[in-house]
């Protein structure tokens, strides 16, 4: 991309040696419920479902699950739950 002029060489050089390690979701259990709330709010807005609330059992499941698919898996699960809860209500 630098050769094609689509990416600034100076910017590339500045970030070239920077390595960021972002821990997996299973290592950041404290981030799960805030992420769930964010994805829930986004899904409610996108799918026009009205406000939803998680049960205690749902919160417990979400915080103890291993999340092999990481944040994308969490987001997709919340989207599906939002849609299905609309159908079932």
C-alpha positions in Angstrom: 0.0 0.0 0.0 3.0 2.3 0.7 4.3 1.7 -2.9 0.9 2.4 -4.4 0.6 5.7 -2.4 -2.3 4.4 -0.5 -0.6 4.5 2.9 1.8 7.1 4.2 5.4 5.8 4.5 6.0 7.9 7.6 2.9 6.5 9.3 3.9 3.0 8.3 7.4 3.5 9.8 6.0 4.9 13.0 3.8 1.9 13.6 6.0 -0.8 12.1 7.7 -1.7 15.4 4.6 -1.3 17.6 3.1 -4.6 18.8 -0.1 -4.5 20.8 -1.3 -7.6 22.7 -5.0 -7.4 23.4 -6.0 -10.2 25.8 -8.8 -12.5 24.7 -12.2 -12.0 26.2 -11.8 -15.0 28.4 -8.9 -13.2 30.1 -11.1 -10.0 30.6 -14.2 -11.3 32.3 -14.8 -7.9 33.8 -15.4 -6.5 30.3 -18.1 -9.0 29.4 -21.2 -7.3 30.9 -20.3 -3.8 29.7 -19.8 -5.2 26.2 -23.1 -7.1 26.5 -24.9 -3.9 27.4 -23.3 -2.0 24.5 -24.3 -4.8 22.0 -27.7 -5.1 23.6 -28.3 -1.3 23.2 -27.1 -1.4 19.6 -29.3 -4.4 18.7 -32.4 -2.8 20.4 -31.8 0.3 18.3 -31.0 -1.5 15.0 -33.8 -4.1 15.3 -36.3 -1.7 17.0 -37.1 -4.3 19.7 -37.6 -2.0 22.6 -35.6 -2.2 25.8 -34.4 -5.7 26.9 -33.1 -6.9 30.2 -30.8 -9.8 30.9 -31.8 -12.3 33.6 -29.4 -13.2 36.4 -29.0 -16.7 34.8 -28.1 -15.1 31.5 -25.5 -12.8 33.1 -24.0 -15.7 34.9 -23.8 -17.8 31.7 -22.2 -14.9 29.7 -19.6 -14.3 32.4 -18.6 -18.0 32.8 -18.6 -19.0 29.1 -15.1 -19.4 27.6 -15.7 -17.3 24.5 -13.6 -19.1 21.9 -15.0 -16.8 19.2 -14.1 -13.8 21.4 -16.0 -10.4 21.1 -17.5 -11.2 17.6 -19.1 -14.3 19.1 -20.5 -12.3 22.0 -21.9 -9.7 19.7 -23.5 -12.3 17.4 -25.0 -14.0 20.4 -26.5 -10.8 21.8 -28.0 -9.9 18.3 -29.6 -13.4 18.0 -31.0 -13.2 21.6 -32.4 -9.7 20.9 -34.1 -10.9 17.7 -35.4 -14.1 19.2 -36.7 -12.5 22.4 -38.7 -10.2 20.2 -40.3 -13.1 18.4 -41.0 -15.0 21.7 -42.5 -12.0 23.6 
